[in-house]
Amino acid sequence: MSPEKFELLRQFTEELVTFNKTLGLRLVEAGEGSAKLHFDFKPELVGNFILKILHGGVISAALDVVGACAIMSTYLDQGDMHGMGTVDMRVDFLNPGSGSGFTATGTVLRAGRILCSTRMELHNDLGELIAAGTAVYRISRKPEKVFMNV
């Protein structure tokens, strides 16, 4: 992936999607069907206030985003992707989401014409596997109508 394409993906991931910005997701690597994100622990992300561990929705969102970034890393070079959406996602929560920082990695398992499959993992700063998941995304290869309430 060229530095220009990486910067485009980074801006999309970190700046244009406000929810990702709220979570503090930062794109670290992307290219050839893989991606890596990092985010720091912050109190706003806590799901269990007694144990001070990540909310399951934060974990799921980070995995969803890194899977999408892995797919976008393959299609940005082809230039024919106009949109993408998550069709199905499975997350296995394997350990409590404790730590001061987290790294999410995603790898494309299959990049099809319309559907793409990924595998994702989330590790804490100690290298412990917090969660693993798989997801299927739908790729739009032509512009689609967008309906907005204005």
C-alpha positions in Angstrom: 0.0 0.0 0.0 1.4 3.4 -1.0 1.9 6.0 1.7 -0.8 8.1 0.0 -3.4 5.3 0.2 -2.4 4.6 3.8 -2.9 8.2 4.7 -6.3 8.1 3.0 -7.3 5.1 5.0 -5.9 6.6 8.2 -7.9 9.8 7.8 -11.1 7.9 7.1 -10.6 5.6 10.1 -9.3 8.1 12.6 -10.9 11.4 11.6 -14.0 11.0 9.4 -15.8 8.3 11.4 -16.6 10.2 14.6 -17.3 7.0 16.6 -13.8 5.7 15.9 -12.4 9.1 17.1 -14.4 8.8 20.3 -12.9 5.4 20.9 -9.4 6.7 20.2 -8.7 4.2 17.4 -5.4 4.8 15.6 -4.4 3.0 12.5 -0.8 1.7 12.9 -0.4 -0.5 9.8 -2.4 -1.5 6.8 -1.6 -3.3 3.5 -2.0 -6.5 1.6 -5.1 -7.6 3.3 -4.1 -6.9 6.9 -4.5 -4.0 9.3 -3.5 -3.0 12.9 -5.1 -0.5 15.2 -4.2 0.7 18.6 -6.1 2.5 21.3 -5.5 3.4 24.9 -7.6 2.6 27.9 -9.7 5.5 29.1 -12.5 5.6 31.7 -15.2 6.3 29.1 -14.6 2.9 27.6 -15.3 0.9 30.8 -18.1 -1.6 30.9 -17.6 -3.1 34.3 -16.9 -0.1 36.7 -15.9 -2.4 39.6 -13.2 -4.3 37.6 -12.5 -1.3 35.3 -12.5 -3.4 32.1 -13.5 -2.5 28.6 -17.1 -2.6 27.6 -17.9 -5.5 25.2 -19.2 -3.1 22.7 -15.9 -1.3 22.6 -14.1 -4.6 21.9 -16.6 -5.5 19.2 -16.3 -2.1 17.6 -12.5 -2.2 17.5 -12.6 -5.7 15.9 -15.2 -4.5 13.4 -13.1 -1.5 12.4 -9.9 -3.4 12.0 -11.6 -6.0 9.9 -13.0 -3.3 7.6 -9.5 -1.7 7.4 -7.9 -5.0 6.4 -10.5 -5.3 3.6 -10.1 -1.7 2.5 -6.3 -2.2 2.3 -6.9 -4.7 -0.5 -9.5 -2.7 -2.4 -8.0 0.8 -2.2 -5.3 -0.3 -4.7 -8.0 -1.6 -7.1 -9.9 1.6 -7.0 -13.4 0.1 -7.5 -14.9 0.0 -4.0 -17.6 2.6 -3.3 -18.9 1.3 0.0 -18.8 -1.4 2.5 -21.0 -2.7 5.4 -20.8 -5.4 8.0 -23.1 -8.3 7.2 -22.2 -10.7 10.0 -19.8 -10.7 12.9 -18.9 -13.1 15.7 -16.8 -12.2 18.7 -15.5 -14.5 21.3 -14.6 -12.7 24.6 -11.7 -14.7 25.9 -10.3 -12.6 28.8 -11.3 -9.5 30.7 -10.5 -6.3 28.8 -7.9 -5.0 31.2 -4.8 -3.1 30.4 -3.5 0.3 29.6 -3.4 -0.1 25.8 -4.9 -2.4 23.2 -3.9 -3.6 19.7 -6.5 -5.0 17.2 -5.3 -6.9 14.2 -7.3 -8.0 11.2 -6.6 -10.3 8.3 -8.6 -10.9 5.2 -9.5 -14.6 4.8 -11.2 -14.2 1.5 -11.7 -11.2 -0.7 -14.6 -11.9 -3.0 -16.4 -9.8 -5.6 -19.2 -8.9 -3.2 -18.5 -10.6 0.1 -15.3 -10.6 2.1 -14.3 -12.5 5.2 -11.9 -11.5 7.9 -10.4 -12.8 11.2 -9.6 -10.3 13.9 -7.9 -10.3 17.4 -7.6 -7.9 20.2 -4.6 -8.1 22.6 -3.8 -5.9 25.6 -0.4 -4.3 26.3 0.8 -7.4 28.1 0.1 -9.5 24.9 -2.9 -11.3 26.4 -5.6 -12.3 23.9 -8.7 -10.4 25.0 -11.1 -11.4 22.1 -11.1 -13.0 18.7 -13.6 -12.7 16.0 -14.6 -13.2 12.4 -16.7 -11.1 10.2 -18.3 -10.9 6.7 -18.5 -7.6 4.9 -20.5 -6.6 1.7 -18.5 -4.6 -0.9 -20.3 -2.1 -3.1 -18.6 -1.8 -6.4 -20.8 1.0 -7.8 -22.2 4.2 -6.2 -25.3 3.5 -4.2 -28.1 5.9 -3.3 -27.9 7.2 0.2 -31.1 8.2 1.9 -30.7 10.9 4.6 -33.2 12.8 6.7 -32.4 16.4 6.1 
